[in-house]
Amino acid sequence: MEKAVFYHAGCPVCVSAEHDIIELIGADNVEIVHIGEMRAKIDEAEKAGVKSVPALVTSNGNVLHINFGASIADVKG
């Protein structure tokens, strides 16, 4: 099974959601991508359909936007 990918920008909302996602689905089942630090992954997130972070892209490609920390446009600067 392919891993889900959790994108976030490091804000308190994102970090809290990251901890919850890991607790819910397990660290082995999710790749954590901090796009504030890994800016090269912003294009990947956009192509997957991420409009804001935090967001979880499931293994079958569905995008689950969780709360609202920042829009991708804000993260891009």
N, C-alpha and C positions, 0 to 999 in steps of 0.2 A: 504494500500500500504506500502510495506517495504521501509525503508529509504535507500537512497544512502549513501555511506561512502566515505568521503574525507580524504585521508591519506597525511600527510606532515611531514616535519622534522624541521620546524621552521625557515628556511632560508628566506631571503627577497622575493625570487621568490614564495616560498610556501605560505607565509603570504598574499601576494598580490593576489594570485590565490584563497586562502580561502575566502577573502573578496568578490571577484567576484562571486564565486560559491554561497555563501550565498545570494548575491544580485540577482543572476539569478534564483535560485530555491527555496530560502527561508530557513531560519534557521530550521524550523519545518520539512523540507524534507530531511535534510542531517545530518549525524553524523560526527563530526569532530574528527579525530584521529591524534594527534601529536605523531608520533612514536619515536621521539627523547626523549620525556618524558614518553611515554607509551610503553617501549621496548617490553613488553610481546605481543603487537599487531603486531610485525614484522612478526611472523609466519603466523598470520591470513591474513596479507596483501599479503604475498608471495603465500599462498594457493589460494587467490582470483585472482592471476595473475599479481599483481603489480610488475613491474620491476624497476621503478624509481618513485620518488616523486617530485612534487605533482602529485597525481593521484586520479581520481574519479571512484569508483566502483558503477555502476548504480544499481538500485533496481532489474534489471533482470540479473545482473552478468557481464555485459560488463565493461571492464576496459578502461578508457579514461586517457591516460598519457598526462599531461598538461605541456608544456614547459619542462625544465629539471633543477631540483634543485640538486638532488643527486640520485645515484643508491642505490638500497636496500643494496647492498654489502658495499657501503660506510657508510650507516647508521648503519649497523650491526657492523662496526668497525673491 
